[in-house]
Amino acid sequence: MYATACTGCHSLAARPSPELNGGGLGDYRLTPAQVASFVKVMPLPRALTSREIAAVSAYVAHVEARAHEGRRP
């Protein structure tokens, strides 16, 4: 779901490509609930269902957490 709904504007890299106007999400440490609050207001061609929002939110939060494993707080 992330690949189809979000990658046109966002990256999961800490330093995204300048071509992506939504920015990178890899430097954040957001909870799934925090990600969901952002997903709900993103300008998408169609609104995501609650199941899709939950899937995207869980995925982004998981990737962010994995990116920060082993790093100092």
C-alpha positions as CSV (number, residue, x, y, z in Angstrom):
1,M,0.0,0.0,0.0
2,Y,2.8,2.4,0.8
3,A,4.4,1.8,-2.6
4,T,1.2,2.7,-4.5
5,A,-0.1,5.5,-2.3
6,C,3.0,7.3,-1.0
7,T,6.1,6.9,-3.0
8,G,5.1,9.6,-5.5
9,C,5.9,12.2,-2.9
10,H,7.7,10.4,0.0
11,S,10.8,8.3,0.6
12,L,11.7,6.1,3.6
13,A,15.2,7.4,3.4
14,A,16.6,9.8,5.9
15,R,17.9,12.0,3.1
16,P,15.5,11.7,0.2
17,S,15.9,12.7,-3.4
18,P,15.1,16.4,-4.0
19,E,12.6,15.4,-6.6
20,L,10.2,14.1,-3.9
21,N,8.3,17.1,-2.6
22,G,6.9,15.2,0.4
23,G,10.2,14.6,1.9
24,G,11.8,11.6,3.6
25,L,10.3,9.8,6.5
26,G,13.4,7.9,7.6
27,D,14.6,10.4,10.2
28,Y,11.4,10.3,12.2
29,R,10.3,8.1,15.1
30,L,6.6,8.2,14.8
31,T,4.0,5.8,16.3
32,P,1.5,4.2,13.9
33,A,-1.2,6.6,15.4
34,Q,1.0,9.6,14.6
35,V,1.6,8.4,11.0
36,A,-2.1,7.8,10.6
37,S,-2.9,11.3,11.5
38,F,-0.6,12.5,8.7
39,V,-1.9,10.0,6.2
40,K,-5.4,11.1,6.7
41,V,-4.6,14.6,5.4
42,M,-2.3,13.8,2.6
43,P,-3.5,14.9,-0.9
44,L,-4.1,11.6,-2.6
45,P,-6.1,10.9,-5.7
46,R,-8.6,9.0,-3.6
47,A,-9.0,8.7,0.2
48,L,-7.6,5.6,1.8
49,T,-9.8,3.2,3.7
50,S,-9.2,2.8,7.4
51,R,-7.7,-0.6,6.7
52,E,-5.2,1.0,4.1
53,I,-4.4,3.8,6.6
54,A,-3.6,1.3,9.3
55,A,-1.4,-0.7,6.9
56,V,0.5,2.3,5.7
57,S,0.9,3.6,9.2
58,A,2.1,0.3,10.7
59,Y,4.6,-0.1,7.8
60,V,6.1,3.4,8.0
61,A,6.4,3.2,11.8
62,H,8.1,-0.2,11.5
63,V,10.6,1.0,8.9
64,E,11.4,4.1,11.0
65,A,11.9,2.0,14.1
66,R,14.2,-0.4,12.2
67,A,16.2,2.5,10.9
68,H,16.8,3.7,14.4
69,E,17.8,0.4,15.9
70,G,21.3,0.6,17.3
71,R,21.4,4.4,17.1
72,R,21.8,6.5,20.2
73,P,18.7,8.4,21.3
